[in-house]
Amino acid sequence: MDTPTPPPKPAHPLSAEQLAAFERDGVVIVRGLFSPDELEVLRATCDPARDLSELQTEVRDGARTYKVAIWTRLDESLFGKLPRTPRVVRAAEALLGEPVYHWHSKLLRKLPGDGGVGIHQDYATWYEDGCLGPQMLTCTVAIHRNDRANGCVAFVPGSHKLARIHRVRLGETSDTHGPEPARVAEILRRRGQIHGELEPGDALFFHCMTLHASGPNLSATPRSVVHLSYNAVSNQPIPRPGQAHHRYRPLALVADDYLRARDYSAVYEADTFHARETEDDPAAGIFYRQRDQDVDAHG
Ligand SMILES: O=C(O)CCC(=O)C(=O)O
């Protein structure tokens, strides 16, 4: 009996130039990965009039605090399906050159007056979460326009080819850590920064070693994004306390047009997002973790 031929895998949406740009810069913008109608419900969710405080956790970054809703569980809601969108997953796999699974995702709405995020490599903390290598990346999808005035992310091109930069204590509290300032200053002097200015629906893929930061929202308009982060299946973390949510789970793709078809159970289920996390209660969060001893010792 003939074995049925499996359906072809959907192709990734990236050109050879985009793959080369990511390899060179550690960051690449893909214009119009999502169309405006696909983002309608996400835009309504991020409307400045909506109270998102129940979904968000507050993260202190030096003197600043920013608010973010985080999820790792992939249910049948809009947010549970978003990290399983084939065009995103296939692009992530093409950029890393191997199969991926969902690491975590974040919804970040920066309202006028909200602060930014200090410069860092995502891998600095994902290393602490037990990942052995930097085979990880993030796809940022713009829900609102992102520009310099409203606090878009700025990247240091080519910094993904540098080493993992040692993190030191930068402030008085134990949650204010960042890469060694003297090293960062020299990297910025040599390489400069590029701003990830995006229109709604544009996506930006960046490598987990790429240094990046975002500014405060100094404009009168909101800036919202989702950050969808992936780890290579081959790079599953070693067990670390409080890190069960980052373990490998197979990634079941959804229909690529699920947003347009509104094919989801709800925008989010009651327990889609991680509970508010604090330094004293880090159980199921992504920001507070057991730090390697030497991070504090060298601070
Ligand atoms: O979107 C932003 O403003 C920055 C977010 C960021 O750098 C991060 O979550 O690692």
The ligand as a Gaussian input file, in Angstrom:
#p B3LYP/6-31G(d) Opt

LIG

0 1
 O        9.704000      46.258000      24.051000
 C       10.441000      46.881000      24.816000
 O       10.224000      48.053000      25.137000
 C       11.684000      46.230000      25.341000
 C       11.442000      44.835000      25.779000
 C       12.699000      44.088000      26.031000
 O       13.796000      44.525000      25.780000
 C       12.608000      42.773000      26.605000
 O       11.514000      42.403000      27.049000
 O       13.647000      42.061000      26.622000

